[in-house]
Each structure stands twice: as structure tokens, then as C-alpha cells.
Amino acid sequence: MSITTKYLKSDLFSGLVVFLVALPLCLGIALGSLGANASPFPGIISGIIGGILIGYLSKSHVSVSGPAAGLIAIIVTAIGTLKQFDVFLLAVVIAGIIQLILGYLKSGSLANFIPNNVIEGMLAGIGISIFLKQLPHAFGYDKDFEGDDSFWQPDGENTFSEIFKALDYISIGAVTICIISLILLILWDKYKIQDKIKFMPGALIAVIVSILLNVAFEGTAFEIRAEHLVNLPVFNSFDDFKNVFVFPDFTAITNYQVWVVAATIAIVASVESLLCIEAADRLDPQKRYSDPNNELKAQGLGNILSGLIGGLPMTSVVVRTSANINAGAKSKLSAIVHGIFLLLSVITIPFLLNKIPLSTLAAILLLIGYKLASPKLFIKFYKLGWYQFLPFLITIIGVVAIDLLKGVLLGLLISIFIILKGNLKKAYSFDKEELHDGDKIIIKLAQEVSFLNKAAIKESLQELPANTKVTIDATETVYIDHDVIELIEEFCKFTSIEKNIKIKLKGFDAHYNLAHHESLNHITIKHKS
């Protein structure tokens, strides 16, 4: 997909907004993955590559890639297993190669089998997680990094306990800046001020105002401490910058644990990326289609390069993507711009960016979370009925209370259960609601009757009253599973005789062998014409 400059102005500013959201995410995910004493720069490397390289290679118009919170637990475990970071980087390179192969094998089409109610539930669940996770930052309590979406924390806390704990550490300055930022953002959106004041998105205004307020609050009761501000590494020399790059140890290529870690990263990162671009296509106002197989190739190349120069593994990320769309992104140029801003910022203006309060970024994410989990969405699926609403709701609960992948899996399982249940009901129909002795009953089979329908058909046949006349009609049936044929045959040979039930079979072809039993002389058989 070629890069277009048709929407240059809107893409420049949406890229800037995504950069402001992505910056603390990159830093926080690096700290969560590597520990507080390690350099957070591997997260920045991943964000830059995710923006520039994957942004260029991907055929998704609005998705944004970078380090993902969903990979933190895998990274921590992997480094603990492999002992050395450079060996872990080799696993990242191999993971990228696996993703590249999966793309060429066209494995991305698997994402098309996820129903829309599960995708929408995933988005709403992420929205709720984002909203809840930003409340402590809004209060000025930054124990967990910005953008963390895990319900259970390593310190034993969880999303809700962190919120209550934050109430004991309220920073007046942080709360004030968050409230002012929210007011600016809401007014900017409500009155469409951006349409009147061109090239000035609300998020950018909120950030500029927050920096000015942070400076104004210095030396007062509203002063915001350093731990509540963006914390970008500052390089004092070229050697400082050069030393942050680490290269993989290729001598560990024969270590089977490296391959296990690589396969794990490749699978999880691929699934998360595919889910994200599905979600991105649904959020895209223009409803454009993204090629999932191309996305796997792009993600693979991105992870290969990230591993080669010391970066974390990456995926397409819903938080960045939704921020991108909400900021008005029209093309992939926005993702590339955000990557360029990340690169330039760490080289030129880290001292300025380090004055941005985390509470103003929390305000931006609070609104993003609210829009993803809008009450209108819940009403929409509730009105569609329980078959649509239940998988949607279960997915939300799973994403919020466990994690994204397990939440989606729960939603899929519920959807499959509902499909099977519906399939059981549709396998046949009665012409009567209440059954009595002596009735004439027609059991009409559906087009396809599988082994999954066996239990329901068996129960219905067993409940038929004595002395009835029963027609089992298969005239419109294309396929009947052999197990169901045997079940009907056994009913005809034994149960129907015991209960004096006269049976007429319509549409059962002779090769079903129902006509070749002497014990079936009480049955009328009509073959398909």
C-alpha cells in the first residue's frame, strides 16, 4: 500500500497525539518487562520500529504497532528462563521469522472466524480496562505504568484495589490538571473546535496547557513531583545513545528453550495483532479492509529488526490504534509520523517531554476508554437479544478480569455453545406443542442433521406417546449423520413396537437400509422422488 499525503495535516496531528500516548506506554512496558533498574530504551526501539517500519509495510490504514502490555508476562518469564537479554533477543528474531512464515502460509484468515459481537466485546472490555487503569494516574498515583491493562498486579493488587489505594495518595496538582484536560477535551469534541481552529487537536492543546500548568505549579502546594511526569531517558553524548543498543547472541541458536520462547511470542503476538486489526477495521470510520496475512508479514519483519537491535517484541495495539482513530487519522501516514516523533523526541527534546504530567495523558485515555465502552454499545447488543448480548458481555468480563486473549476465547466458547444449542433446536421441528396418546405427529428434519443433534432427537423420540402415528419427514434433508440414522432405525425396531407407534418415513433413501429389516413391517417408507 502506497503512502498518501492527501490527509497530511490530519495525519500529522493524529500522529502527534498517538506519539504522546505511545511514549509512556513504551517506557512503562519496558519497565514492566525488564524491571525498574533496566534501561527502558528497548521499549522505545520497539515503538519506533512499530511506527515507521510496520506502519509502512502494513496494509492497515489506522492500526498502530509497538510494545504490548499483553506480552509483559511472557517477556519476564522468557528472560528468567534464558537468563540473558541478548539470548532473549535471538528468540525475538526467530519469532519474527515464524510470523513471516505464517503470513506466507495465509494463516491470517483465521481472524475472519471471530464473530463481531466478540470483537465488539473485546473493544468494550479494553475500553473499560483503560478507563479503570487511568483513574489512579488521574489522582496522581502512578504505582503501575501508564497503559498497563492487567487486572492482577505482581504486587498482589488488582485494578479495583489500586483505585481505592490511589485515594490515599491524591496529588492536588495532578487531579487539577486531569480535570482541566478533560474539560478541554470534552469541549473541543462537543463544539468541534478543531474544525474552527484548524490543525489544533484537543489532545495537543491539553498537553500544552498541562506543561504550562506544571511549570506554574512549581514551588506551590499544587507542585507535581517527578514520579508523576513522563520520564524519557536523556542522552548526554553519542556514546550514551550508542550504548543502549544490544545485539542478539546467535551462538544460542541450538538452545531448544530459545525456540520454545520464540514460538510462544510468535503465536501470542500474531493473535493479538490479528484481533487488533479486526478491531481497527470496525473502528475505522471509512470501514476499510486490512489484509491479515500481510499484517503477519509486516509484524514478522518488525520483530526481526527489533530483535536485531535490542528492542522488545511488538504487536498491533488497540490503545494506540483507538487513540489514532479518535485523533482523526485517515491513513497509515499517521502511524509512521508517530514513529518519527518517537525517534526525534529521544534525540532532541527529552527535557521538554519530561515536563508532561501523566495525569493529562490519563485524561486523554479516559475519554478513549469511554468511547470504546459507550453505553450505546451495550444497549445495541441488548436489543439484539441474548444470543448476541451474552457472548458480548462474557468477552467484556473476560478481558477486564483476566486478559485480552482469554477474554476473547471465553467469548468464542460462549458463541460456539450458542451455535450448537441453536443447531440442536433447528435439527427438526414438531407440528405439535403438546403430545397425547393417539395423536398424528409430524417430525420434520432440517437440511443437515449432524451427530450433535443425536441427543435431542433421541430424547424427543423417547417421549412420543403410545398409539400415535408418526411421520419422520426428511424430504428437504441433504445430509443425515450415520449415528442419527442408526438411532431412528433402533427406534423403529424396538421402541415403536413396544409403544404401538405407527411410523411413516418420508425422504429416506433406500441406501439408509431402513427398508431391509423384517421387524419394520409396521413402517411405511416413501423414498425421495
N, C-alpha and C positions, 0 to 999 in steps of 0.2 A: 504494500500500500504506500503510495507516494505521500509526501508531506505537503499539505496545502497551507498557504498563507492567507487564504480567503477570510479566515476568522482570527487574524493575527492579534488584534487588540484584545478581544475577549479571551483568547488562549493565553496571552502573556499574563494577564491579571489572574486568571484562574490558576495558571502555573505558579504564580507567586503565592496565592492562598494555600495551594497544596504544599508548597515548599514550607510555609510557616507551620502547617500541621505535621508534615512529614519529619521535620528537623528533630523535634523532641521524641517522636516515635523511633527514629533511627538510633538516637542516643540511648533512650530508655530500653529498647530491645537488646542493644549491645550490652548494657549494664546487667540486664536480667539474664542474658545468656552467658556472659563471661565473668561476671562478678564485679563488685564495686571497685576493686583495686586494679582492674584491667583497663586498657585504653578502649574508649567507646568508638574509636575510628572504624573498626570493621563494619559497624552499622551504617556509618556514613558512606563507606565504599559501596556497600550493597544498595543503599538508596540512590547513589549517583548512577550506578550501572542499571538499576531497575528503571530509573527515569530516562536516561539517554539511550542506552542500547536496546533494552526491551521496548521502550516507548517507540523507537524507530522500527524495530523488527515486527512488533505485534500488529495484527490487523484489527485489534480492538480500538475503537475511536476514543473511548473515555476512561478505560481502566488504567490504574497506576500501580506499578510494582515496587517492591522494596522488601526489607526485612519484615518478617511477620511474627506477631506475638504467639501464634499457634505453633511455631517451631521452637520456642524457647526451651520447653521441657526436653525435646529431642536433642537439641544442641548441648544442653547441660549434661544429659546422660551420655551422649556420644563423646564429649571431651573427657568426662570421667572414665569412660571405658578405654579410649585411645591414648589418654594421658598427656598427649602433646597437641598443641594447637595446629602445628604445621602438618601433622598426620591427619587431623580433622579436616584441614583444607583439601587434602587429597580426596577424602570422601565426598566433599562438596563438588569437586571437579568431576568425579565419577558419577555422582548423582545427576549432574547436568548432562553428561553423555547419555545416561539412561533415559532422561526426559526427551532428549533429542531423538533417540531411537523410538520412543513411544509415539512421538509426533509423526515420524515417518510411517509407523505402523497404523496410523489413523485411530489411535486409542482415545482421542479427544471426543469422539462421537458418543462416548458413554454418558457424557453430561446431558445429552438430549433426553435421557430417560428419567430425569428428575422432574417430577410434576411441579407446576407453577405454584401450587399452594405451599409446597415445601420450600421453594426458593423464596417466596414472599415471607414465609415464616422465618427463614434464616435471616433475611434482611431486617425484619422487625426485631428478632432476637438480638442481632448485633446492635441495632439502634437502642434497645433498652439497656444492653450492656454498656455501650458508650455513654449513655446518659447517666447511669448509676455510677460508673467509674470516674466521671468527671466531677461529681459533687464534692469529693474530698479536695480536689485541686481548686475548685471554686472557693472552698473555705480556707485555702492556704495550707492544706495538709498534703504533703507530697511524698508520703512514705513509699507509694508504688509509682512507677514511671507513667508518664502521660501516654495514653493509648493502650495500657495493659487491659486485656479483656478476660482474664482468667477469673473464675468465681472463687476458687480456693487458692489461697496465697501460701507461699513457702513458710511464712512465719506463723501459720495456724489461723490467720484471719481469713475472712471471706468478704465478698462485696458489701454486704449489709453491715457487718461488724466494723469495716473500715469507715463507712459513712458515719456511724454513731461515734466511733473513736475520733473522727475529724472534728466533731463538735467540741471536743476538749482542747483543740489546738487552733481555734479560729484566728486568722490574721485579718484584722480590720481592713488593712490596705488591700489585701488580695480580694476580699469579699466586695469591697467598694469598686475595684477595677472590674471584677467579673460582672457586677450589676450594671455598671456604666456600659461595658462592652455589649451585654445582652440588649440593653435599651437601644444602643446604636444599631446593632444588627437587626433587631425586630423592626425598628422604624425604617431602616434602609430597605428592608424587604417589603414591608407593608405599603409604603408610599412610593416604591420603585424609584428611589432617589438616584440609583445608578443610571437609570435611563435619562435623568435630567442633568446629572453631573457625570459626564462621560469618563470612562476609564478609572473610576474610583469605586471599587467593590467595597461593600460594608466591612468585610473582614480586614481589609488593608487599613481602613480608617480606624477600626477598633484597635489594631496593633499599634498604629502611630500614636493614638491617644493614650494607650496603655504605657508606652515608653515615656511619653511626656509626664504622665501622672507618676510613674515610678521615680523619675528624676525629681519631680516636685515634692514627693513624699519623703525624700531622704532627710534624715535628722528630725523627723516628726513621729508621732505615735502611729502614723499610717505607713511607716517605712517597711518595705518588703525585703526580707532577708535573702541572701544569695541563694539559699536552697530552694526558694520559690521562683527562681528565674531560670531561663534557658541556660544551659551550661555547655557551650561549644568549646572544644579544645582550641587553644591558642598556640600557634607555631611561631617561635621567635627567630627561627633560621630555616634554611632549606634542609639542613641535616635533620632537624626535628621532623619536618614533613616527610622526608625520605625514609626515616626510621620506622614510620607507622606501617609500612608495607611489609607483609610476611608472605613467604612463598611455600607452597606445599612440599612435603617430603616424599618424593616419588620412590624412595627406597622401601617404603611401607606398602608397596603395591601388592605384595603377596600375603599381606595380613588379612585373613578372612573377615576379621571384625570391621575392617575398613569397608569391605563390600556390603556387609550387613547394614552398617550405618548409612552408606550411600543409597542402598535400596530403600531404606526407611524414609530418608529425606526425599528421595525422588517420588515415592508414592504419595506421601502426605502433601508435599509441595505441589504436585500435579493436581491432586484432588481439590486442594484449596484454590488453586488458580482457575481450574475449570468452573468451580462453583462461583468464583468471583466474576468471571466474565459473563456467565449466565445472568448473574445479578446485575452486572453493569448494563447488559443489553436491555434488561427490564427497566432500569432506571433512566436509560438514555431517552431524552425527550423525542429524539428522532427515530427511536426503535430500530437502530441499525443492527445488523448481524455480525458477530465476530466468529472467525474460523477457529474452533477449539484445537484442531491439530496444529495449525500454525502457532497458536499460543504456546503449546507444549514445546515446539521447536525454539521459539523465542526465549521462553523461560529456561530451557536447557542451555542455550548459548550464554544467557546471562549468568547462570550459576557456574558454568565453566570458567568464565572470565573472573567472576567474583572469587572463586576458589583459588585461581591462579595468582591473584594479587593481594590476598589476605582479607577478603570480605566474607560476610555471613551469607548463608543461603537465603533465597528470596522467593516470594510468590506474588501473584497479583493480590492486592489488599483492598478489602471493602471500605475500610475507614478512609484511605486516601482517595479511592475511586468515588465514593459518595461526596467527599469534600470537593473533588474536582467537578463533578456534575452540578452540585449546588452552587459552585462559584461561577458557573456559566460556560464551562469548557465545551467547545464544539468539535475539536479534532484532537488527534494524537499529539499535535504540537504542544499542547498544554503539559502532557506528561514529560516530554523532552525538556521543556522550559524549566519545569520543577527540578529536574536532574541537574541542569546547568546552574540554576540558582544554588543548589546544594554544593556544587563544586566551587563556585565563585565565593560563596559565603565563608567556607572553611579557610580559604586562602586570603581573603581581603578584609572582611568586616566581622570577625567573630566577636570583637569587643562591643559592637553595636547590638548584635543579635542577643548577646548575653544580658541585655537590659530588658528583654521581653518577659513580662510576668507569665508564668504558666497559667494563671487564672484567666487571662484573656484568651488563651488557646482553649482552655476549658469551656469558655463561653461559646466559642465557635463550634466545638464538638457537641455541646449540649443541644444546640439547635439542629445540628446534623442528626443526632440521635433521635430527637423528637420527630423530625421529618421522616426518618426511616420507620419509626414505630407510631405513625399517626393514628389517632383513634378512628379516623375514617376507614383505615385499612381493616381494623377489627370488625367494624360494622359491616363492611363489604362482604367479608368471608362468613360472618354470622348469618347474613341474609341468604347466602348461597346454600345454606344447610349444613348439617353436621358432617356429612361425608367430605365436604371441603374444609369446614372450620376445624374439625378435630386434628387432622394432620398439621394444619397451620399452627394451631395452639400448642400441640405437643413439640413441634420443632422449636418454637419460641422458648418454651420451658427448658428444653434440652440445651439449646445454645446458651441461654443465660446461666443455667445452673451447672452445666458440665463444660462443654466446649463446642466449637462450631461443627466439627466433623461428627461427633457423637450425636449432637442435636439433629443434624441432617439425617443421620442414619435412623434415629428414632422416628423422625417424620416419615421416612421411606417405609419403615416397617409397618407403621400405622396405615399408611396408604395401601400397602400390599394387602394387609389384613382386611381393609375395607373392600378392596377389589375382589378378594377371594370370597368375602361374605356376600357381596353383590352377585358374584358369579354363581354362588350356591343358590341364591334366590331365583336367578334367571335361567337356571338349568331346565326348569319345567314350570308349568302352571296348571292349577286346578280350575275346573269350571264351577266349583262349589266352595263356599267358605266353611260350611258345616256339613259333616258326613253322617248319614244314618243308614241303618240296615235297609237293603233293597234299593238303594239309590242307583242311578245311572251316572257314572263318573267318567270324565274325560281328562286324561293326563297328557298334556301336550308338551313334548320335549323341545328344547331350544335348538338353534342351529348347531351348536357344538356342546357336547356333554363329555366332560373330562372325568378322570378319576377323583378330582376334587369334589365332584357332585355326588359321589357314591354314597356317602354317609347320609346326606339329606334325602336322596331318593329312597334309600333303604328304609329310613325312618317313616317316610310317607307311605310306602307300600305296606309296611307292617301295621300301620294304623288304619288301613282300609277296613271298613266294617264287613261283616259276613253277609252273604247272599246278595252282594252287589254285582252290577255289571260294569266292567271297567274297560275303557278304551285307552290304550297307550299309543299315542299318535306321534310318529317320527317322520311324517311326510315332508316336513321342512328341515329335517335334521341332515346336516352334511357329514358330521363326524360323531360317533359314539365310542367311547373308550371300551376296550375289551372287558375291563372289570365291571362296567355298568351292564354290559350285555350278559355277563355271567350272573350278575345279581338278578336281572329280570328273568333270566332262564330258571334260576333256582326258585324264584318266587312262583313262577308258572308251574314248576314241577312239584312243589311241596306246599307252600303256604296257601296258595289259591285253592288247592284241592281241599285242604283242611277246613277252609272258611267258606267253601262253596261259592267261590268268586268266578264268574264267567268273564273271560278276558278276550278282547279283540285287539290284535296288534296291527297297526297301520304303518306302512312305510318301512318295515324291517325287511331288508333284502334276504334272500334265501341263504347267502353265504354266512349269515349270522348263526345258522344251524338251529334256529328255534323251531323249525318245522320237522326236524328229524328225530323227534322223541315220541315214543308211543304214549308216554304219560301226558302228552299235551293235546289229547284229542278233545279236550273241553275248550280249546282255544281256536278262535277264528283269526286267520292270518291273511292280511291283504298286503300284497307287495306294491312297491312303488311302480307307477306306470312308466 
